């Protein structure tokens, strides 16, 4: 899964160090990133909302459960409080990620580069008539419902030999 190779402060410092416009030592970059992460950590502990430019917002929340539907789940004296983190991405990164996903699919990469579709996601796409070879219109970025119907029409218009070949390739890729 993609989480095994998550981007750490060290890896991020190495990427920044290798950029052409970089003028700093890798150790200094890593130290600055560490300080930035510590400030985010302190803000989250204090319950502050954190806005990360070009990415999105991290919002801490305190949750309480008054009652569960199952009486056996309720604790005597009330259910404990707990915290949760909500992350919302900004509009620009959402559009760019969606565009990258569709571009990858046009190039035969099923998912984002380091986050491929799971077998279950592929099965769901096949179930609803998506053909991975017909993700080539920009309509899906603005009108997902229309895009879905356009894709269905494209799938229906393919002749049987192309469908059969496509299914064989899919079986080879995901078996």
Buried (B, 14 or more C-beta within 10 A) or exposed (E): EEEEEEEEBEEBBEEBBEEEEEEEEBEEBBBBBEEEEEEBEEBBEEEBEBEEEEEBEBBBEEEEEEEEEEEEEBEEEEBEEEEEEEEEBBEEEEEEEBEEBBEBBBEEBBBEEEEBBEEEEBEEBBEEBBBBBBBEBEBBBEEEEEBBEBBBEBBEEBEEEEBEEBEEEBEEEBE
